[in-house]
Amino acid sequence: MANKLSKEMKKSMEALIKKCQNYNIDPFGYGFYARAYQYPLYKEAQADWGKELSRAHFDVEVDLRIGSTGAVE
């Protein structure tokens, strides 16, 4: 069950990232991370950050662990 849920979650996350890349937006805050840790490179791409982010490749890894199962109210 966890394996199947992990695959579906990975597929959903990849679709969400692709959708954000199509709209050239950064709702996840990767720009803040890039500015904090790679400022010289970010400074060059700052004006077109959405476009630069849309060219990026993301590797999504899901580590799903089911703590317990049972009835849900």
PDB file of N, CA, C and O in Angstrom:
ATOM      1  N   MET A   1       0.823  -1.183   0.000  1.00  0.00           N
ATOM      2  CA  MET A   1       0.000   0.000   0.000  1.00  0.00           C
ATOM      3  C   MET A   1       0.880   1.264   0.000  1.00  0.00           C
ATOM      4  O   MET A   1       0.609   2.213  -0.736  1.00  0.00           O
ATOM      5  N   ALA A   2       1.916   1.266   0.819  1.00  0.00           N
ATOM      6  CA  ALA A   2       2.787   2.438   0.893  1.00  0.00           C
ATOM      7  C   ALA A   2       3.495   2.672  -0.435  1.00  0.00           C
ATOM      8  O   ALA A   2       3.685   3.817  -0.845  1.00  0.00           O
ATOM      9  N   ASN A   3       3.882   1.605  -1.102  1.00  0.00           N
ATOM     10  CA  ASN A   3       4.571   1.732  -2.380  1.00  0.00           C
ATOM     11  C   ASN A   3       3.662   2.374  -3.427  1.00  0.00           C
ATOM     12  O   ASN A   3       4.091   3.255  -4.173  1.00  0.00           O
ATOM     13  N   LYS A   4       2.430   1.936  -3.478  1.00  0.00           N
ATOM     14  CA  LYS A   4       1.480   2.493  -4.447  1.00  0.00           C
ATOM     15  C   LYS A   4       1.187   3.964  -4.138  1.00  0.00           C
ATOM     16  O   LYS A   4       1.127   4.792  -5.046  1.00  0.00           O
ATOM     17  N   LEU A   5       1.008   4.279  -2.868  1.00  0.00           N
ATOM     18  CA  LEU A   5       0.771   5.670  -2.482  1.00  0.00           C
ATOM     19  C   LEU A   5       1.984   6.541  -2.797  1.00  0.00           C
ATOM     20  O   LEU A   5       1.827   7.688  -3.217  1.00  0.00           O
ATOM     21  N   SER A   6       3.177   6.015  -2.603  1.00  0.00           N
ATOM     22  CA  SER A   6       4.401   6.766  -2.908  1.00  0.00           C
ATOM     23  C   SER A   6       4.484   7.100  -4.390  1.00  0.00           C
ATOM     24  O   SER A   6       4.844   8.216  -4.765  1.00  0.00           O
ATOM     25  N   LYS A   7       4.151   6.134  -5.224  1.00  0.00           N
ATOM     26  CA  LYS A   7       4.189   6.372  -6.671  1.00  0.00           C
ATOM     27  C   LYS A   7       3.176   7.435  -7.086  1.00  0.00           C
ATOM     28  O   LYS A   7       3.478   8.302  -7.906  1.00  0.00           O
ATOM     29  N   GLU A   8       1.968   7.365  -6.512  1.00  0.00           N
ATOM     30  CA  GLU A   8       0.945   8.355  -6.847  1.00  0.00           C
ATOM     31  C   GLU A   8       1.333   9.744  -6.352  1.00  0.00           C
ATOM     32  O   GLU A   8       1.121  10.738  -7.046  1.00  0.00           O
ATOM     33  N   MET A   9       1.902   9.809  -5.152  1.00  0.00           N
ATOM     34  CA  MET A   9       2.319  11.101  -4.612  1.00  0.00           C
ATOM     35  C   MET A   9       3.445  11.695  -5.444  1.00  0.00           C
ATOM     36  O   MET A   9       3.455  12.898  -5.703  1.00  0.00           O
ATOM     37  N   LYS A  10       4.392  10.864  -5.864  1.00  0.00           N
ATOM     38  CA  LYS A  10       5.490  11.340  -6.703  1.00  0.00           C
ATOM     39  C   LYS A  10       4.958  11.890  -8.014  1.00  0.00           C
ATOM     40  O   LYS A  10       5.401  12.938  -8.484  1.00  0.00           O
ATOM     41  N   LYS A  11       4.000  11.173  -8.604  1.00  0.00           N
ATOM     42  CA  LYS A  11       3.417  11.622  -9.870  1.00  0.00           C
ATOM     43  C   LYS A  11       2.696  12.958  -9.689  1.00  0.00           C
ATOM     44  O   LYS A  11       2.792  13.837 -10.547  1.00  0.00           O
ATOM     45  N   SER A  12       1.978  13.113  -8.582  1.00  0.00           N
ATOM     46  CA  SER A  12       1.261  14.360  -8.310  1.00  0.00           C
ATOM     47  C   SER A  12       2.215  15.524  -8.081  1.00  0.00           C
ATOM     48  O   SER A  12       1.977  16.631  -8.564  1.00  0.00           O
ATOM     49  N   MET A  13       3.295  15.275  -7.346  1.00  0.00           N
ATOM     50  CA  MET A  13       4.266  16.336  -7.075  1.00  0.00           C
ATOM     51  C   MET A  13       4.985  16.765  -8.348  1.00  0.00           C
ATOM     52  O   MET A  13       5.227  17.954  -8.554  1.00  0.00           O
ATOM     53  N   GLU A  14       5.324  15.809  -9.197  1.00  0.00           N
ATOM     54  CA  GLU A  14       5.971  16.151 -10.463  1.00  0.00           C
ATOM     55  C   GLU A  14       5.038  16.963 -11.350  1.00  0.00           C
ATOM     56  O   GLU A  14       5.476  17.892 -12.029  1.00  0.00           O
ATOM     57  N   ALA A  15       3.748  16.615 -11.346  1.00  0.00           N
ATOM     58  CA  ALA A  15       2.774  17.369 -12.141  1.00  0.00           C
ATOM     59  C   ALA A  15       2.630  18.789 -11.613  1.00  0.00           C
ATOM     60  O   ALA A  15       2.507  19.729 -12.398  1.00  0.00           O
ATOM     61  N   LEU A  16       2.645  18.959 -10.292  1.00  0.00           N
ATOM     62  CA  LEU A  16       2.539  20.288  -9.704  1.00  0.00           C
ATOM     63  C   LEU A  16       3.754  21.142 -10.048  1.00  0.00           C
ATOM     64  O   LEU A  16       3.613  22.316 -10.391  1.00  0.00           O
ATOM     65  N   ILE A  17       4.934  20.562  -9.960  1.00  0.00           N
ATOM     66  CA  ILE A  17       6.154  21.298 -10.302  1.00  0.00           C
ATOM     67  C   ILE A  17       6.140  21.691 -11.774  1.00  0.00           C
ATOM     68  O   ILE A  17       6.506  22.814 -12.121  1.00  0.00           O
ATOM     69  N   LYS A  18       5.721  20.777 -12.636  1.00  0.00           N
ATOM     70  CA  LYS A  18       5.656  21.067 -14.075  1.00  0.00           C
ATOM     71  C   LYS A  18       4.667  22.196 -14.360  1.00  0.00           C
ATOM     72  O   LYS A  18       4.925  23.059 -15.199  1.00  0.00           O
ATOM     73  N   LYS A  19       3.534  22.182 -13.658  1.00  0.00           N
ATOM     74  CA  LYS A  19       2.526  23.236 -13.846  1.00  0.00           C
ATOM     75  C   LYS A  19       3.094  24.596 -13.432  1.00  0.00           C
ATOM     76  O   LYS A  19       2.876  25.594 -14.120  1.00  0.00           O
ATOM     77  N   CYS A  20       3.814  24.639 -12.320  1.00  0.00           N
ATOM     78  CA  CYS A  20       4.427  25.892 -11.878  1.00  0.00           C
ATOM     79  C   CYS A  20       5.483  26.357 -12.873  1.00  0.00           C
ATOM     80  O   CYS A  20       5.619  27.554 -13.123  1.00  0.00           O
ATOM     81  N   GLN A  21       6.228  25.415 -13.441  1.00  0.00           N
ATOM     82  CA  GLN A  21       7.230  25.777 -14.439  1.00  0.00           C
ATOM     83  C   GLN A  21       6.572  26.321 -15.695  1.00  0.00           C
ATOM     84  O   GLN A  21       7.112  27.234 -16.320  1.00  0.00           O
ATOM     85  N   ASN A  22       5.433  25.790 -16.078  1.00  0.00           N
ATOM     86  CA  ASN A  22       4.729  26.294 -17.263  1.00  0.00           C
ATOM     87  C   ASN A  22       4.275  27.736 -17.078  1.00  0.00           C
ATOM     88  O   ASN A  22       4.248  28.510 -18.035  1.00  0.00           O
ATOM     89  N   TYR A  23       3.917  28.100 -15.838  1.00  0.00           N
ATOM     90  CA  TYR A  23       3.466  29.463 -15.557  1.00  0.00           C
ATOM     91  C   TYR A  23       4.610  30.384 -15.136  1.00  0.00           C
ATOM     92  O   TYR A  23       4.382  31.562 -14.861  1.00  0.00           O
ATOM     93  N   ASN A  24       5.836  29.861 -15.082  1.00  0.00           N
ATOM     94  CA  ASN A  24       7.029  30.637 -14.693  1.00  0.00           C
ATOM     95  C   ASN A  24       6.873  31.288 -13.323  1.00  0.00           C
ATOM     96  O   ASN A  24       7.190  32.464 -13.147  1.00  0.00           O
ATOM     97  N   ILE A  25       6.379  30.512 -12.348  1.00  0.00           N
ATOM     98  CA  ILE A  25       6.220  31.017 -10.989  1.00  0.00           C
ATOM     99  C   ILE A  25       7.036  30.156 -10.025  1.00  0.00           C
ATOM    100  O   ILE A  25       7.436  29.039 -10.355  1.00  0.00           O
ATOM    101  N   ASP A  26       7.271  30.695  -8.833  1.00  0.00           N
ATOM    102  CA  ASP A  26       8.060  30.005  -7.813  1.00  0.00           C
ATOM    103  C   ASP A  26       7.318  30.032  -6.471  1.00  0.00           C
ATOM    104  O   ASP A  26       7.727  30.758  -5.565  1.00  0.00           O
ATOM    105  N   PRO A  27       6.244  29.262  -6.328  1.00  0.00           N
ATOM    106  CA  PRO A  27       5.517  29.277  -5.056  1.00  0.00           C
ATOM    107  C   PRO A  27       6.224  28.507  -3.953  1.00  0.00           C
ATOM    108  O   PRO A  27       5.822  28.598  -2.793  1.00  0.00           O
ATOM    109  N   PHE A  28       7.260  27.755  -4.278  1.00  0.00           N
ATOM    110  CA  PHE A  28       7.957  26.929  -3.297  1.00  0.00           C
ATOM    111  C   PHE A  28       9.099  27.676  -2.610  1.00  0.00           C
ATOM    112  O   PHE A  28       9.609  27.205  -1.593  1.00  0.00           O
ATOM    113  N   GLY A  29       9.504  28.810  -3.132  1.00  0.00           N
ATOM    114  CA  GLY A  29      10.548  29.604  -2.512  1.00  0.00           C
ATOM    115  C   GLY A  29      11.963  29.199  -2.872  1.00  0.00           C
ATOM    116  O   GLY A  29      12.889  29.440  -2.099  1.00  0.00           O
ATOM    117  N   TYR A  30      12.146  28.585  -4.035  1.00  0.00           N
ATOM    118  CA  TYR A  30      13.491  28.208  -4.456  1.00  0.00           C
ATOM    119  C   TYR A  30      14.357  29.446  -4.688  1.00  0.00           C
ATOM    120  O   TYR A  30      15.580  29.380  -4.559  1.00  0.00           O
ATOM    121  N   GLY A  31      13.740  30.553  -5.024  1.00  0.00           N
ATOM    122  CA  GLY A  31      14.487  31.796  -5.225  1.00  0.00           C
ATOM    123  C   GLY A  31      15.127  32.277  -3.934  1.00  0.00           C
ATOM    124  O   GLY A  31      16.256  32.768  -3.948  1.00  0.00           O
ATOM    125  N   PHE A  32      14.410  32.141  -2.804  1.00  0.00           N
ATOM    126  CA  PHE A  32      14.974  32.526  -1.511  1.00  0.00           C
ATOM    127  C   PHE A  32      16.175  31.644  -1.168  1.00  0.00           C
ATOM    128  O   PHE A  32      17.184  32.126  -0.653  1.00  0.00           O
ATOM    129  N   TYR A  33      16.055  30.352  -1.457  1.00  0.00           N
ATOM    130  CA  TYR A  33      17.143  29.423  -1.199  1.00  0.00           C
ATOM    131  C   TYR A  33      18.351  29.753  -2.078  1.00  0.00           C
ATOM    132  O   TYR A  33      19.487  29.779  -1.606  1.00  0.00           O
ATOM    133  N   ALA A  34      18.091  30.003  -3.350  1.00  0.00           N
ATOM    134  CA  ALA A  34      19.181  30.333  -4.274  1.00  0.00           C
ATOM    135  C   ALA A  34      19.860  31.639  -3.878  1.00  0.00           C
ATOM    136  O   ALA A  34      21.084  31.758  -3.952  1.00  0.00           O
ATOM    137  N   ARG A  35      19.062  32.617  -3.457  1.00  0.00           N
ATOM    138  CA  ARG A  35      19.643  33.902  -3.052  1.00  0.00           C
ATOM    139  C   ARG A  35      20.495  33.748  -1.796  1.00  0.00           C
ATOM    140  O   ARG A  35      21.521  34.413  -1.655  1.00  0.00           O
ATOM    141  N   ALA A  36      20.078  32.878  -0.890  1.00  0.00           N
ATOM    142  CA  ALA A  36      20.814  32.703   0.359  1.00  0.00           C
ATOM    143  C   ALA A  36      22.109  31.917   0.174  1.00  0.00           C
ATOM    144  O   ALA A  36      23.113  32.224   0.817  1.00  0.00           O
ATOM    145  N   TYR A  37      22.099  30.913  -0.691  1.00  0.00           N
ATOM    146  CA  TYR A  37      23.241  30.011  -0.775  1.00  0.00           C
ATOM    147  C   TYR A  37      24.076  30.146  -2.045  1.00  0.00           C
ATOM    148  O   TYR A  37      25.228  29.712  -2.072  1.00  0.00           O
ATOM    149  N   GLN A  38      23.516  30.741  -3.097  1.00  0.00           N
ATOM    150  CA  GLN A  38      24.250  30.908  -4.358  1.00  0.00           C
ATOM    151  C   GLN A  38      24.015  32.315  -4.906  1.00  0.00           C
ATOM    152  O   GLN A  38      23.591  32.479  -6.050  1.00  0.00           O
ATOM    153  N   TYR A  39      24.291  33.321  -4.088  1.00  0.00           N
ATOM    154  CA  TYR A  39      23.934  34.685  -4.461  1.00  0.00           C
ATOM    155  C   TYR A  39      24.532  35.173  -5.779  1.00  0.00           C
ATOM    156  O   TYR A  39      23.802  35.782  -6.561  1.00  0.00           O
ATOM    157  N   PRO A  40      25.799  34.949  -6.070  1.00  0.00           N
ATOM    158  CA  PRO A  40      26.333  35.461  -7.346  1.00  0.00           C
ATOM    159  C   PRO A  40      25.597  34.885  -8.562  1.00  0.00           C
ATOM    160  O   PRO A  40      25.316  35.604  -9.520  1.00  0.00           O
ATOM    161  N   LEU A  41      25.292  33.607  -8.517  1.00  0.00           N
ATOM    162  CA  LEU A  41      24.553  32.998  -9.632  1.00  0.00           C
ATOM    163  C   LEU A  41      23.108  33.476  -9.669  1.00  0.00           C
ATOM    164  O   LEU A  41      22.545  33.692 -10.742  1.00  0.00           O
ATOM    165  N   TYR A  42      22.515  33.639  -8.494  1.00  0.00           N
ATOM    166  CA  TYR A  42      21.132  34.120  -8.437  1.00  0.00           C
ATOM    167  C   TYR A  42      21.031  35.546  -8.960  1.00  0.00           C
ATOM    168  O   TYR A  42      20.069  35.895  -9.644  1.00  0.00           O
ATOM    169  N   LYS A  43      22.019  36.365  -8.640  1.00  0.00           N
ATOM    170  CA  LYS A  43      22.016  37.775  -9.056  1.00  0.00           C
ATOM    171  C   LYS A  43      21.932  37.895 -10.580  1.00  0.00           C
ATOM    172  O   LYS A  43      21.252  38.780 -11.100  1.00  0.00           O
ATOM    173  N   GLU A  44      22.627  37.000 -11.294  1.00  0.00           N
ATOM    174  CA  GLU A  44      22.594  37.015 -12.757  1.00  0.00           C
ATOM    175  C   GLU A  44      21.211  36.651 -13.296  1.00  0.00           C
ATOM    176  O   GLU A  44      20.786  37.190 -14.318  1.00  0.00           O
ATOM    177  N   ALA A  45      20.516  35.751 -12.626  1.00  0.00           N
ATOM    178  CA  ALA A  45      19.227  35.248 -13.110  1.00  0.00           C
ATOM    179  C   ALA A  45      18.030  35.891 -12.421  1.00  0.00           C
ATOM    180  O   ALA A  45      16.890  35.510 -12.686  1.00  0.00           O
ATOM    181  N   GLN A  46      18.266  36.841 -11.559  1.00  0.00           N
ATOM    182  CA  GLN A  46      17.198  37.418 -10.748  1.00  0.00           C
ATOM    183  C   GLN A  46      16.063  38.023 -11.576  1.00  0.00           C
ATOM    184  O   GLN A  46      14.892  37.833 -11.247  1.00  0.00           O
ATOM    185  N   ALA A  47      16.390  38.736 -12.629  1.00  0.00           N
ATOM    186  CA  ALA A  47      15.364  39.404 -13.427  1.00  0.00           C
ATOM    187  C   ALA A  47      14.450  38.410 -14.131  1.00  0.00           C
ATOM    188  O   ALA A  47      13.261  38.677 -14.299  1.00  0.00           O
ATOM    189  N   ASP A  48      14.987  37.275 -14.542  1.00  0.00           N
ATOM    190  CA  ASP A  48      14.203  36.258 -15.239  1.00  0.00           C
ATOM    191  C   ASP A  48      14.132  34.967 -14.422  1.00  0.00           C
ATOM    192  O   ASP A  48      14.286  33.880 -14.978  1.00  0.00           O
ATOM    193  N   TRP A  49      13.902  35.073 -13.122  1.00  0.00           N
ATOM    194  CA  TRP A  49      13.947  33.901 -12.255  1.00  0.00           C
ATOM    195  C   TRP A  49      12.899  32.858 -12.649  1.00  0.00           C
ATOM    196  O   TRP A  49      13.189  31.662 -12.649  1.00  0.00           O
ATOM    197  N   GLY A  50      11.703  33.293 -12.980  1.00  0.00           N
ATOM    198  CA  GLY A  50      10.656  32.350 -13.374  1.00  0.00           C
ATOM    199  C   GLY A  50      11.040  31.559 -14.612  1.00  0.00           C
ATOM    200  O   GLY A  50      10.798  30.355 -14.688  1.00  0.00           O
ATOM    201  N   LYS A  51      11.637  32.236 -15.577  1.00  0.00           N
ATOM    202  CA  LYS A  51      12.065  31.570 -16.802  1.00  0.00           C
ATOM    203  C   LYS A  51      13.216  30.592 -16.521  1.00  0.00           C
ATOM    204  O   LYS A  51      13.242  29.482 -17.054  1.00  0.00           O
ATOM    205  N   GLU A  52      14.154  31.014 -15.685  1.00  0.00           N
ATOM    206  CA  GLU A  52      15.264  30.137 -15.329  1.00  0.00           C
ATOM    207  C   GLU A  52      14.770  28.912 -14.562  1.00  0.00           C
ATOM    208  O   GLU A  52      15.260  27.802 -14.770  1.00  0.00           O
ATOM    209  N   LEU A  53      13.814  29.116 -13.690  1.00  0.00           N
ATOM    210  CA  LEU A  53      13.257  28.001 -12.928  1.00  0.00           C
ATOM    211  C   LEU A  53      12.504  27.039 -13.838  1.00  0.00           C
ATOM    212  O   LEU A  53      12.488  25.834 -13.587  1.00  0.00           O
ATOM    213  N   SER A  54      11.888  27.553 -14.878  1.00  0.00           N
ATOM    214  CA  SER A  54      11.151  26.687 -15.796  1.00  0.00           C
ATOM    215  C   SER A  54      12.090  25.786 -16.599  1.00  0.00           C
ATOM    216  O   SER A  54      11.660  24.757 -17.120  1.00  0.00           O
ATOM    217  N   ARG A  55      13.361  26.161 -16.704  1.00  0.00           N
ATOM    218  CA  ARG A  55      14.344  25.334 -17.413  1.00  0.00           C
ATOM    219  C   ARG A  55      14.981  24.288 -16.506  1.00  0.00           C
ATOM    220  O   ARG A  55      15.673  23.391 -16.988  1.00  0.00           O
ATOM    221  N   ALA A  56      14.758  24.393 -15.207  1.00  0.00           N
ATOM    222  CA  ALA A  56      15.396  23.498 -14.243  1.00  0.00           C
ATOM    223  C   ALA A  56      14.797  22.100 -14.303  1.00  0.00           C
ATOM    224  O   ALA A  56      13.652  21.908 -14.713  1.00  0.00           O
ATOM    225  N   HIS A  57      15.594  21.139 -13.885  1.00  0.00           N
ATOM    226  CA  HIS A  57      15.150  19.744 -13.801  1.00  0.00           C
ATOM    227  C   HIS A  57      15.081  19.362 -12.322  1.00  0.00           C
ATOM    228  O   HIS A  57      16.035  19.577 -11.576  1.00  0.00           O
ATOM    229  N   PHE A  58      13.967  18.805 -11.912  1.00  0.00           N
ATOM    230  CA  PHE A  58      13.768  18.423 -10.523  1.00  0.00           C
ATOM    231  C   PHE A  58      13.660  16.910 -10.417  1.00  0.00           C
ATOM    232  O   PHE A  58      12.942  16.270 -11.185  1.00  0.00           O
ATOM    233  N   ASP A  59      14.381  16.349  -9.458  1.00  0.00           N
ATOM    234  CA  ASP A  59      14.266  14.928  -9.134  1.00  0.00           C
ATOM    235  C   ASP A  59      13.443  14.819  -7.858  1.00  0.00           C
ATOM    236  O   ASP A  59      13.849  15.308  -6.804  1.00  0.00           O
ATOM    237  N   VAL A  60      12.293  14.179  -7.958  1.00  0.00           N
ATOM    238  CA  VAL A  60      11.395  14.050  -6.818  1.00  0.00           C
ATOM    239  C   VAL A  60      11.558  12.657  -6.226  1.00  0.00           C
ATOM    240  O   VAL A  60      11.502  11.650  -6.932  1.00  0.00           O
ATOM    241  N   GLU A  61      11.759  12.626  -4.921  1.00  0.00           N
ATOM    242  CA  GLU A  61      11.859  11.370  -4.202  1.00  0.00           C
ATOM    243  C   GLU A  61      10.866  11.395  -3.056  1.00  0.00           C
ATOM    244  O   GLU A  61      10.828  12.357  -2.290  1.00  0.00           O
ATOM    245  N   VAL A  62      10.066  10.357  -2.930  1.00  0.00           N
ATOM    246  CA  VAL A  62       9.060  10.291  -1.877  1.00  0.00           C
ATOM    247  C   VAL A  62       9.421   9.145  -0.941  1.00  0.00           C
ATOM    248  O   VAL A  62       9.625   8.012  -1.376  1.00  0.00           O
ATOM    249  N   ASP A  63       9.495   9.456   0.344  1.00  0.00           N
ATOM    250  CA  ASP A  63       9.733   8.455   1.376  1.00  0.00           C
ATOM    251  C   ASP A  63       8.501   8.438   2.268  1.00  0.00           C
ATOM    252  O   ASP A  63       8.408   9.207   3.225  1.00  0.00           O
ATOM    253  N   LEU A  64       7.571   7.572   1.955  1.00  0.00           N
ATOM    254  CA  LEU A  64       6.292   7.521   2.653  1.00  0.00           C
ATOM    255  C   LEU A  64       6.304   6.364   3.641  1.00  0.00           C
ATOM    256  O   LEU A  64       6.633   5.232   3.289  1.00  0.00           O
ATOM    257  N   ARG A  65       5.946   6.664   4.865  1.00  0.00           N
ATOM    258  CA  ARG A  65       5.845   5.621   5.888  1.00  0.00           C
ATOM    259  C   ARG A  65       4.466   5.715   6.529  1.00  0.00           C
ATOM    260  O   ARG A  65       4.044   6.788   6.961  1.00  0.00           O
ATOM    261  N   ILE A  66       3.790   4.620   6.584  1.00  0.00           N
ATOM    262  CA  ILE A  66       2.462   4.590   7.185  1.00  0.00           C
ATOM    263  C   ILE A  66       2.632   4.222   8.654  1.00  0.00           C
ATOM    264  O   ILE A  66       3.124   3.141   8.980  1.00  0.00           O
ATOM    265  N   GLY A  67       2.221   5.128   9.533  1.00  0.00           N
ATOM    266  CA  GLY A  67       2.380   4.925  10.961  1.00  0.00           C
ATOM    267  C   GLY A  67       1.386   3.923  11.522  1.00  0.00           C
ATOM    268  O   GLY A  67       1.746   3.073  12.335  1.00  0.00           O
ATOM    269  N   SER A  68       0.166   4.020  11.100  1.00  0.00           N
ATOM    270  CA  SER A  68      -0.857   3.083  11.576  1.00  0.00           C
ATOM    271  C   SER A  68      -2.026   3.080  10.601  1.00  0.00           C
ATOM    272  O   SER A  68      -2.200   4.010   9.814  1.00  0.00           O
ATOM    273  N   THR A  69      -2.793   2.058  10.663  1.00  0.00           N
ATOM    274  CA  THR A  69      -3.993   1.953   9.840  1.00  0.00           C
ATOM    275  C   THR A  69      -5.177   1.652  10.736  1.00  0.00           C
ATOM    276  O   THR A  69      -5.016   1.198  11.869  1.00  0.00           O
ATOM    277  N   GLY A  70      -6.324   1.901  10.237  1.00  0.00           N
ATOM    278  CA  GLY A  70      -7.528   1.625  11.011  1.00  0.00           C
ATOM    279  C   GLY A  70      -8.680   2.467  10.511  1.00  0.00           C
ATOM    280  O   GLY A  70      -8.590   3.121   9.471  1.00  0.00           O
ATOM    281  N   ALA A  71      -9.738   2.442  11.249  1.00  0.00           N
ATOM    282  CA  ALA A  71     -10.942   3.180  10.876  1.00  0.00           C
ATOM    283  C   ALA A  71     -10.746   4.676  11.058  1.00  0.00           C
ATOM    284  O   ALA A  71     -10.065   5.122  11.981  1.00  0.00           O
ATOM    285  N   VAL A  72     -11.341   5.424  10.181  1.00  0.00           N
ATOM    286  CA  VAL A  72     -11.292   6.882  10.231  1.00  0.00           C
ATOM    287  C   VAL A  72     -12.688   7.388  10.505  1.00  0.00           C
ATOM    288  O   VAL A  72     -13.652   6.960   9.870  1.00  0.00           O
ATOM    289  N   GLU A  73     -12.793   8.298  11.452  1.00  0.00           N
ATOM    290  CA  GLU A  73     -14.104   8.845  11.783  1.00  0.00           C
ATOM    291  C   GLU A  73     -14.526   9.908  10.801  1.00  0.00           C
ATOM    292  O   GLU A  73     -15.610  10.476  10.933  1.00  0.00           O
TER     293      GLU A  73
END
